[in-house]
């Protein structure tokens, strides 16, 4: 059984991979998956409008926010799966 820390690390890695794949697919799919990146796009747009930052930092913020969003979902799924794997002790 994995610990919470291990589940968190795995979930963040899964979120980072999903976010990177979505960002890489955007130009090739004519931005068909843009709705899947809504949280990151909103954060990047807010940063760009409020701070006048560069495009590179906007893309980096988009990637990080999407990685955290998808990582949170993956963490919830991993936590449920590991909780279902807990041994049931009838003596307790």
C-alpha positions in Angstrom: 0.0 0.0 0.0 1.3 3.4 -0.9 1.6 6.3 1.5 -0.1 9.6 1.1 3.2 11.2 0.1 3.8 8.6 -2.6 0.2 9.0 -3.9 0.8 12.8 -4.0 4.0 12.5 -5.9 2.5 10.1 -8.4 -0.6 12.3 -8.8 1.5 15.4 -9.5 3.6 13.5 -12.0 0.4 12.3 -13.8 -1.0 15.9 -13.7 2.2 17.3 -15.2 2.2 14.7 -18.0 -1.4 15.3 -18.8 -0.9 19.1 -18.9 2.2 18.8 -21.1 0.4 16.5 -23.5 -2.5 18.9 -23.8 -0.3 21.9 -24.4 1.7 20.0 -27.0 -1.5 18.8 -28.8 -3.1 22.3 -29.1 -1.4 23.5 -32.3 -1.9 20.2 -34.1 -5.6 19.8 -33.2 -6.5 23.4 -34.1 -7.1 24.1 -30.4 -9.9 21.5 -30.1 -8.9 20.6 -26.5 -8.8 24.2 -25.2 -11.8 23.6 -23.0 -9.8 20.9 -21.1 -7.3 23.6 -20.2 -9.7 26.2 -19.0 -8.3 26.6 -15.4 -4.7 27.1 -16.7 -5.8 29.4 -19.6 -7.8 31.5 -17.2 -4.8 31.9 -14.8 -2.5 32.7 -17.7 -4.9 35.3 -19.1 -5.3 36.9 -15.7 -1.5 37.0 -15.3 -1.0 38.4 -18.7 -3.6 41.1 -18.3 -2.8 42.1 -14.7 1.0 42.0 -14.9 1.7 42.4 -18.6 4.0 39.4 -18.4 5.6 37.6 -21.3 4.0 34.8 -23.3 6.5 32.3 -21.9 5.5 33.0 -18.3 1.8 32.8 -19.3 2.4 29.3 -20.8 4.3 28.2 -17.8 1.5 29.4 -15.5 -1.0 27.6 -17.7 1.0 24.4 -17.5 1.5 24.6 -13.7 -2.2 25.3 -13.0 -3.4 22.5 -15.3 -0.8 20.1 -13.7 -2.1 20.9 -10.2 -5.7 20.6 -11.4 -5.3 17.2 -13.0 -2.9 16.2 -10.2 -5.6 16.9 -7.7 -8.1 14.6 -9.6 -5.4 11.9 -9.9 -4.7 12.2 -6.2 -8.4 11.7 -5.4 -8.6 8.7 -7.6 -5.4 7.2 -6.1 -6.6 7.8 -2.6 -9.9 6.0 -3.2 -8.1 3.1 -4.9 -5.6 2.8 -2.0 -8.4 3.0 0.6 -10.2 0.2 -1.2 -7.1 -1.9 -0.9 -6.9 -1.6 2.8 -7.1 -4.9 4.6 -10.3 -5.4 6.6 -9.4 -6.7 10.1 -12.4 -8.5 11.6 -10.8 -8.4 15.1 -10.7 -4.6 15.3 
